[in-house]
Amino acid sequence: MIKPPYTVCNSEGGLAKYIQILEKREKRHVKTIISKNSQIRRLKKNLLDQTSLFLKVESEAGDVKSQLLKYFSPTQYRIMQGNYNKNVVWPEDDLVKAISLFTVSSRAYMYLRDSMKFPLPCKSTIYYWLAKIEVLPGKLITPAIQVLKSELAEAPSLSKVAVLAFDEISIDSKYCYDMKNDVVRGKHEDACVTAVRGLFYKWKQIIHYQFGKNIGKDDLLNMIRILFDAGIDVRSIVSDMGTKISLADIRWRPV
């Protein structure tokens, strides 16, 4: 509350003058309030417009994300958003798909990664992951089947119809040291190699090998089950192993 000077309000004329001053101040304050109210209305309108625009952009971003996730993995999407550090931990599915592309053409892969800026693992990551794959005698090469599953995921159904082929190869019988597994191998003169290949389409992948040992019924059926789980439909078996694999005692049944 503004207190007028005593000398101003001491007379009737001074009081009237002071009232005029207050009225002028009131008019200025009323104008200021009207202006501020108008400004508040404009800000509210802008806020509503910005909210509407944000919701529209968010909806479009959601549509873009759903479209991108049809072709890219969640990890690749995060990289495209910039939400990553230098050390990206790639899931196994992404590495399998990357290896599938890398094996088709390493030059095309590096062009997509370096020139086209596709979010793909670097070459050293692929080599590091490949070095970790265990390729041991008598053990199914599971990552190779995973690569096949990835390559044939979107392929026609006929391309998944396969033949399981067994073949005998001669090998050097000299002893050698397996540094990775700390094992001395040797003495064997031959090995049985198992491959799966397309019946109607041209593709082939080695999935198993073992030294000088007969292929048993259980081993064979286990291979077929695992391939079936990977979406590969084995319809026939070809063997060039002589007596080392006997198919006569295998009675076919759904697997």
C-alpha positions in Angstrom: 0.0 0.0 0.0 1.4 3.4 -1.0 1.3 5.9 1.8 1.1 9.5 0.5 3.3 12.2 2.0 1.6 14.0 4.9 2.0 17.4 3.2 0.2 16.1 0.0 -2.8 14.8 1.9 -2.9 17.7 4.4 -5.3 19.6 2.2 -8.4 18.7 0.2 -6.6 19.7 -3.0 -3.6 17.6 -2.2 -5.8 14.5 -1.6 -7.6 15.0 -4.9 -4.3 15.2 -6.7 -3.1 12.1 -5.0 -6.3 10.2 -6.0 -5.6 11.2 -9.6 -2.1 9.7 -9.3 -3.5 6.5 -8.0 -6.1 6.3 -10.8 -3.4 6.8 -13.4 -1.4 4.0 -11.8 -4.4 1.8 -11.7 -5.0 2.3 -15.4 -1.4 1.4 -16.2 -1.7 -1.7 -14.0 -5.0 -2.7 -15.8 -3.3 -2.3 -19.2 -0.4 -4.4 -17.9 -2.7 -7.1 -16.6 -4.6 -7.1 -19.9 -1.3 -7.4 -21.9 -0.1 -10.2 -19.6 -3.4 -12.0 -19.9 -3.1 -11.8 -23.7 0.4 -13.0 -23.5 -0.7 -16.0 -21.3 -3.4 -16.9 -23.9 -0.8 -16.8 -26.7 1.6 -19.0 -24.6 -1.2 -21.5 -23.9 -2.0 -21.6 -27.6 1.6 -22.2 -28.4 1.9 -24.8 -25.8 -1.1 -26.7 -27.2 0.3 -26.4 -30.7 3.7 -27.7 -29.5 2.0 -30.5 -27.6 0.1 -31.5 -30.7 3.2 -31.3 -32.8 5.1 -33.4 -30.3 2.4 -36.1 -30.3 2.4 -36.1 -34.1 6.2 -36.4 -34.2 6.2 -39.1 -31.5 3.6 -41.0 -33.5 5.6 -40.7 -36.7 8.8 -41.7 -34.8 7.0 -44.8 -33.5 6.0 -45.6 -37.1 9.6 -45.1 -38.3 10.9 -47.3 -35.4 8.4 -50.1 -36.2 9.4 -49.9 -39.9 13.2 -49.9 -39.1 12.8 -52.8 -36.7 11.5 -54.9 -39.6 15.0 -54.8 -41.1 17.3 -53.9 -38.3 17.8 -55.5 -34.9 17.2 -53.5 -31.6 21.0 -53.1 -31.2 21.4 -51.7 -34.7 18.4 -49.3 -34.1 20.1 -48.0 -30.9 23.3 -47.4 -32.9 21.4 -45.5 -35.5 19.9 -43.3 -32.7 23.4 -42.7 -31.3 22.6 -44.4 -28.0 25.8 -46.5 -27.8 29.4 -46.2 -26.8 32.5 -47.4 -28.6 32.3 -51.0 -27.3 29.1 -52.4 -28.6 28.1 -55.8 -27.3 26.6 -57.6 -30.3 24.0 -60.3 -29.7 24.7 -63.7 -31.2 21.8 -63.3 -33.7 23.3 -60.1 -35.1 26.7 -61.8 -35.4 25.3 -64.8 -37.2 23.5 -62.5 -39.7 26.7 -60.4 -40.1 28.8 -63.5 -40.8 26.2 -64.7 -43.4 26.7 -61.4 -45.2 30.4 -61.4 -44.7 30.9 -64.8 -46.2 29.0 -63.9 -49.3 31.3 -60.9 -50.0 33.7 -59.3 -47.6 34.1 -56.3 -49.9 30.4 -55.7 -50.1 30.2 -56.0 -46.3 32.9 -53.5 -45.6 31.4 -51.1 -48.2 28.0 -51.3 -46.5 29.7 -50.7 -43.1 32.3 -48.0 -43.9 30.8 -46.2 -46.9 27.1 -46.6 -46.4 27.3 -46.4 -42.6 25.2 -49.5 -42.0 25.3 -50.5 -38.3 27.3 -53.7 -38.6 30.0 -55.4 -36.5 33.6 -54.6 -37.5 35.8 -57.2 -39.2 37.8 -57.9 -36.0 34.6 -58.6 -34.1 33.6 -61.2 -36.7 37.1 -62.8 -36.7 37.1 -62.9 -32.9 33.7 -64.5 -32.8 34.7 -67.1 -35.5 37.8 -67.9 -33.5 35.6 -68.9 -30.5 33.6 -71.4 -32.5 34.5 -75.0 -31.5 35.2 -77.3 -34.5 35.9 -80.6 -32.7 35.7 -84.1 -34.0 32.5 -85.9 -33.1 30.8 -82.6 -32.2 28.1 -80.9 -34.2 29.2 -77.4 -35.5 26.1 -75.6 -34.0 27.1 -72.1 -35.2 27.3 -73.3 -38.8 23.7 -74.5 -38.5 22.7 -71.1 -36.9 24.2 -69.3 -39.9 22.2 -71.6 -42.2 19.1 -70.9 -40.3 19.6 -67.2 -40.7 20.4 -67.4 -44.4 17.3 -69.5 -45.1 14.9 -67.7 -42.8 13.3 -65.6 -45.6 14.0 -68.1 -48.4 11.3 -70.1 -50.2 10.2 -73.4 -48.6 11.8 -75.4 -51.4 15.2 -74.0 -50.6 15.0 -75.5 -47.2 14.5 -79.0 -48.5 17.9 -80.7 -48.0 20.1 -83.7 -48.4 22.3 -85.0 -45.7 25.6 -86.2 -47.3 28.3 -88.3 -45.7 31.7 -88.6 -47.3 35.1 -90.2 -46.4 38.3 -88.2 -46.9 41.9 -89.2 -46.5 43.9 -87.1 -44.0 47.6 -86.8 -42.9 48.2 -89.3 -40.1 51.0 -87.2 -38.6 50.6 -86.0 -35.0 50.0 -82.3 -34.5 49.3 -80.1 -31.5 46.0 -78.4 -31.1 47.1 -75.2 -29.3 43.6 -73.9 -28.7 42.3 -77.1 -27.0 45.6 -78.3 -25.7 45.3 -81.7 -27.3 47.6 -83.8 -29.5 45.8 -85.1 -32.5 46.9 -87.6 -35.1 47.3 -91.2 -36.0 44.0 -91.3 -38.0 44.2 -91.8 -41.8 40.7 -90.9 -42.7 37.7 -88.9 -41.5 34.0 -88.9 -42.0 32.6 -85.5 -43.1 28.9 -84.7 -42.8 27.4 -81.9 -44.9 23.9 -80.7 -45.5 23.1 -79.3 -49.0 20.0 -78.0 -50.8 18.0 -80.5 -52.9 16.5 -77.9 -55.2 18.8 -74.9 -54.5 22.5 -74.7 -54.7 23.9 -74.4 -51.1 26.1 -76.5 -48.9 27.4 -76.5 -45.3 29.7 -78.8 -43.4 28.2 -79.5 -40.0 30.1 -82.4 -38.5 33.2 -84.5 -38.8 34.9 -87.3 -36.9 37.9 -89.6 -37.2 37.7 -93.3 -38.2 34.4 -94.0 -36.4 31.2 -95.4 -37.6 28.2 -93.1 -37.7 25.5 -94.5 -35.4 21.8 -94.4 -35.8 21.4 -92.1 -32.8 24.0 -89.7 -34.1 22.2 -89.6 -37.5 18.7 -89.0 -36.0 20.1 -86.3 -33.7 21.5 -84.4 -36.7 18.2 -84.6 -38.5 16.3 -83.3 -35.4 18.7 -80.4 -34.9 18.4 -79.4 -38.6 14.6 -79.7 -38.4 14.6 -77.4 -35.5 16.6 -74.9 -37.6 14.0 -75.0 -40.3 15.9 -77.4 -42.6 13.8 -80.3 -44.0 16.1 -83.3 -44.6 14.4 -85.5 -47.2 17.2 -87.9 -48.2 20.6 -89.2 -47.2 23.6 -89.8 -49.4 26.5 -91.9 -48.2 29.9 -92.6 -49.8 31.2 -94.2 -46.6 30.9 -97.9 -47.5 30.4 -99.9 -44.4 31.2 -97.1 -42.0 27.6 -95.9 -42.0 24.7 -98.3 -42.2 21.3 -96.9 -43.2 19.5 -100.3 -43.4 18.6 -100.4 -39.7 17.1 -96.9 -39.6 13.3 -96.9 -39.7 12.1 -93.5 -40.6 9.6 -91.8 -38.4 8.6 -88.2 -37.7 11.2 -86.2 -35.8 
